[in-house]
Amino acid sequence: MRARALYRTRRVIEGAHGVRILVNGRECLNFCSNDYLGLAADPRLAAAAKAALDAGGTGSGAAALISGYNREHQALEEELADFLGRPRALLFSSGWAANLGVIRALAGRRDSVIADELNHASLIDGGRLSGAQYLRANHADLNAWAVALAAADGEQRLAVTDSVFSMDGDIAPLPQLAELCATRDATLMVDDAHGLGVLGPHGEGAVHAAGLGVPEVPVYVATLGKSLGCGGAFVAGSEALIEYLIQRARTWVFSTAPPPAIAAAARRALRIVREEPQHRERLLANVRRFRAGARQLGIPLSDSETPIQPLVLGQEQRALDLSQALFDRGYWVAAIRPPTVPHGTSRLRITFSAAHTAEQIDGLLEGLATGLK
Ligand SMILES: *Cc1c(COP(=O)(O)O)cnc(C)c1O
């Protein structure tokens, strides 16, 4: 793996996560976080967690079905459901656990899973582990989706897609997918990890922004570790869906409930998302500034209008070299390589936060232009 420039290592952060970050003992500017709204180190979230810690300690003590379901978990589930206009929500300890648990609960060996080829790894693993017939559609290609749906001959069909694709930043054609699923009697499941808090008039995410509700997208998954600055994830949908998952989602049934303090922090984050549109507005203004600057400097852009702005470089070593050149200038942009992205599409995955300033973005642009030369 080393010889093929595929070896991976970690860098150590000291102190808070954020735009200014101390990495391996060096201060630099972070352009590779999913903390889109700058909430991960917001003192209001920490205060909410602290209050919950003081009142209730650290651990939830057990899985939710045994004795681990705390008032904070319940309140967060109710508030998430209310925010999204869905009857119920169910809290999982991670997005990975949610996707694995939901897909395995909804699809079995007699069923079919139809999935976009660029879906998140957790959706891919969920589909594979379910034992269902697994059909991949070319990325965001409606003809390929139609063909795959027609070829799906399982008893039940579960169609699965990211909303905002995590390494490309583009948005799935959700209304068209919903229509296709309706004609084929397939259930549509959308993973909105990068849409929640970012898209939609109040940050309700990509599904809501596309005008779709429970009838069109019965299974909605989003995470709390990205724009909400906490950790964990949830599924939102009908009463029947949530009750079924409580019986059958193995990654939920057999897993310790998240610490109540994290739920308390997520409740505070959700309130900020609802009440303070300025973070989302600043975030999207930052994306526009980056794209306008990149266009001027001749930096090749992808079609993404979201805070995920990939710069595809091809060879693994090219991505590593540009990432290192930027790091030497004080900008941290991680290189993304296979198997996270397909071979020959190694890239810098540049991401934006509401907390970036115009000067910081201009500095990054200059660093990119120099590095590319
Ligand atoms: C991050 C991510 C996940 C996994 O969520 P975790 O809470 O980090 O486990 C799932 N799906 C998508 C699209 C993601 O980007």
The ligand as an ORCA input file, in Angstrom:
! r2SCAN-3c Opt
* xyz 0 1
  C     -20.433     10.208      7.373
  C     -21.435      9.434      6.613
  C     -22.051      8.314      7.169
  C     -21.584      7.696      8.448
  O     -21.996      8.424      9.527
  P     -21.185      8.298     10.909
  O     -22.095      8.889     11.903
  O     -19.923      9.058     10.698
  O     -20.939      6.834     11.115
  C     -23.079      7.733      6.465
  N     -23.475      8.204      5.266
  C     -22.875      9.263      4.696
  C     -23.357      9.744      3.363
  C     -21.834      9.899      5.345
  O     -21.219     10.924      4.759
*
